[in-house]
């Protein structure tokens, strides 16, 4: 009988404990990955605390995994034993619905998160359907690129899916785990990039990440001075903001795009949209094709997250570090089961 070692929470908000489980027979369309590194995302905390209401316990977090293929089902395609691969938010989709057939597998009604209804990648091994197991291109540092598989694709997708021009003026709200990668991708995309932050201490780093301009959003008049400026504003934070001010900062036909999981409703005054033909939108991670595009783009342009590393046995310390807002800017766990 196969046993996987992992770190699991027995209940909502509990500390993770050493855990073993039997994954059952390897499915014909599945790939087994021996985990080398796994990023920690705020979504891991949300799932750990059951904020979204569908976590099952015991719960093994982890959905930014990098490792080697160690077993293949008979029908698995696209990867080989020993190949280094990544696995992000999604682990399976139906492949026969309209979104899947259109190449939008991440929008499948039956899409299964890597840590939803199954055990995730804070473990020595993890499994997924071969479609979602992504070969890593040459030029990416395996120890650093895990956060690209969730946070990275989340902020890259709007540039790709919305047809953002490299001449566009783009603003990024929040210079954290998502926001710092958004700055890097937008700068590499060719855009004129502005960082919105409440922390004046982050200005130097924001410029190092790619921002041409940095604006303090706690300055009441800052957004008014920027009225009509931006073609795209990417909101990466999960708190309520000055929505009217952000809409006002959009240029005609501009778009406010939300990727931060704001739990409160966003009030949108109709005239703010109508008069400038503006729009508000949002997106999750991305399709398998988008993941391949993002990783290739990151490898070509040297886009990588800024990370801190913890051995996986110190996972609770790492989670506390993230909860306290001390992460600069993404945390990666290094597997140490041997």
N, C-alpha and C positions, 0 to 999 in steps of 0.2 A: 504493500500500500504506500502510495506517494504521500509525503508530508511536506508542507511548506512552512518555514519559520517566518514569523512576521511580528509586527507591533500593532496591537489592537486596543480600542477603547471598549470596555464592557458596557458602558452606558453613556448617555449624553453628557458631554463636558468632562468626562472622567479622564484621568491620566492614562496614557497608553501602557499596556503591559505586554510582556513576551507572550506569544501566542503561536500555536501550530494548528494547521487545518489540512484536511484531505481535499484537494481540488477535484478529485474524480478523474475519470479517463479524459485524455486530451481529445477535444473535438476534432473532426476531420478537417474543419476549416480554421483551426486555431494554431497560434504560434505561442510557444513558451519562451519567455525572456528571462534570463538570469540578470537580475537588477544589479547594476554597478553604482548608479547615482539616481536620486529622485528629488526633484524640487519640492518645496513646500509652498502652497498657494493659500490665499485667504479662503478660497473655496473649501480647502481641507478643514479649516476651522469652522466654517459655516456648516459643513456636513457633520463634523465631530459634535457640534452643539445642536444638531438637528434643527437649524434655523429654517430650513426649507421644507421640513415635515416628512421626508421620505427616507431618512437614514435607518438602516437596519444594524442591530448590534448582535454580537461583537462586530465592531467596525474597524477595518483596516484602511486608513487613508492612503493617498498617494496617487497622482495622475500626471506626473511629469517625469516619466521613467526613461532612463537610458541604460542599455545593457546589451548583452550578446544573445542571439538566438541559440537555444540549446535543444529544442525539439520542435518538430513540425507535424501537423496533421496531414493525412494523405492528400487532402485537397487544398492545402495551403500553397499560396503562390507569392512570387515577388521578392522573397527573401531566402537566405540560405543559412544552414547551420554555421555558427561562428560569426555571422555578420553582426556588426554593431548597428542597433536600431533605436528608435524612440517610440514612446507611446504617450499620448496626451489625454485629453478629457474623455474622448469617446473610445469605446472598445468594441462596439458592434452596432450595425444598423441592418435594416432588412434587405436592402439592395434591389428591391422590386417596386417600391412606391414611386410616385411621380418625382418627389425631390431627389431620391437616390438615383433614379434614372437620368435626371437632369444634372447630376454631378454635385448635388447639395446634400450629401449623405448626413451632414451634421444637423439638417433640418428634418430628418426622418422622424415620424411619430413614434417609432419603436426604437430610436437610438438609445443605446445603453451606456451610461457613463462608466468609466473605468472603476469608479468607487461607488457606484449606485446599484444596489441589489447584488453586489459581488464584492470580493475583496480586492483592494487596490495594491499599490506598489511600494508601501512601506514594508517591504518583504524581500525575501531572497529571490523569489520568482513571481512572475505575473503572467497572465494569459490574455490574449485578445484575438479577435478575428483578423485574418491576415491583411484585410483592406486597411485597417487602422494602425498597422505596424509599419513605421516609416523608416526606410533606410537613411542613415545619416550621411550627408555628402562629405567628401574630403574637405578639409579646411576648417571644420568645426571642432572645437575642443569638447570631447565627450563629457568631461567633468563639469563643464560650464553651461552646456546648451539645454539641459533639462527644462528650465523655465521658458524657453522659446516654445515648447510644445503645448503650453496653455496660455500663459501671459503674452508670449511673443505673437502667437497667431491671433490672439484676441485684438491686439492693436494693429497688426499688419493687415488683417482682413478688410477693414474699412478702406484703406488705400487701394487695395486690389479690386474689391467688389463695387465700390462707388465710382470708380474711374477717376480718381483724383489726379489732377495734372501735376507734373513736377514744378510748374510755375505757380501753384496754389499757395495761398497764405493760410497756414494751419496753426491752430492753437491746441495745446494739450493742457487739460485741467488736472492737476495733481501730479507731483513728481515723486511717486512711490514705486511699488513693485511693477505696476503696469505702465505708469507714466514715464519712467525713465527709459523703458524700451520703446515707447511711442516716440519720444524725442529722437532716439537713435534712428528708428526706421524712417520717420518723416524727413530728417536731415539727409539720410542716404537716398531717399526717394527724389530729392531735389527741391523740396518745398522751403519756403521761408517760414521758420518755425518760431513760435512764441510759447513760452512756458508760463502757465498760471499757477502760482503757489501761494499758500498762506505763510510759508516759512522763509523769511529773508535769508536765513543761513544756508538755504539750498541754492542760492543764485549761482554761485561759482560752479557747483556741480551740474546744475541744469545747463549751463553754457558748455561745460565739458561733454555732456551727453548729446549736444547738438543744437540747443536753443540759440537762435540769433538774438532773441529778446526775452526778458523775464519781467513779468508783471505781478505785483503783490495784489492778490484778490481781496485782501482785507482793507485795501484802500478804497473807500466808498466812491471816489471819482475816477478810479482807474478804468473801469469798464466803459463809463460814459465817454472818455477820451478816445476809446477804440471803436466807437459806434460805426457800423458799416464796414468793418475791416476784413473779416475772415471768411474764406470760402468753406472752411471746415473747422469745427471745434470738436475735439474728442474728449469726452468726459470720462475719466478713469477712476473716479472716486465713488464711494458708496454712501455719500451723505447728501442731504439737500443743499442746493446752491441758490445763488441769485439768478434764477432762470430767466427772468425778464431782462436782466443785464446781459446775460450770455446771448439771448436771442437778438438783443439790440446790437451786439458786437458783430453779428453776422453781416456779410455783404449781401446784396441782392442775389437770390438763388442759393444762399449759403445754407449749410446744414449743421445742426447740433446732433452729434452722434454719441449715444450713451453705451458704454461698455462696462461701467461700474454698476454693481447690483444695488441700486438705490431702492430701499424697501418702501419708502413713502411715495405716493402718487406725485407725478410731476405736473404742476399746473401750467397749461399752455394757452395763453390768450390768443384767440383766433386772429385778431388784427395784426399781431406781431408776425404771424405767418403770412397772412394774405397780402399785406402791403408790400412786402419784400420778396414774395414768392419763395419763402423760406420753408425748411422742413426740419422735423425732429425724427430721429430713427435710432435703432439699436441693433446689436448683433451679438451672437454668442461667439464660439471659437472659430471654426472654419472647417471646410470640407477636406477630404484627403488631398485633393489637388491643390488646395490653398496651402496646406501644410508643406507639400513638396516645394511649391513656389517660394514660400517664406524661408524655408531652410536653405534653399539654393541662393536666394537673395542675401540672406545673412552671411553665408559662406563667402560670397563674392565681395561683399561690402564690409566685412569685418564687424558685423553687428552681433554683439553678445551682451547678456545681462551682467550687471555688477552683482557679485554673489559673495555670500559667507558660507562656509562649510562646517558641518557638524557630523561626527560619526553617527550612524543610525541608532546606536545604543543610547545616545543622548537626545533622542527625539523629543522628549518632554521639555528639556531645556530649550531646544530649538523652537518648539511651539510657543513656549512662554515668551521667548525673545520676540517672536512675531506678534503675539498678542499685545505686548507692551509697546509696539510701534518702533522698536529699535532696529529692525532689519534694514540693512543698507546694501542692496535693495531687494534681493531675493536670497532665500536660504536653500541650500542644497544639502541633502543627506547623502553621505557616502556609506554604502552597504558594508557592514563589518560582521557578517554572520559566521565567517570561518575563524 
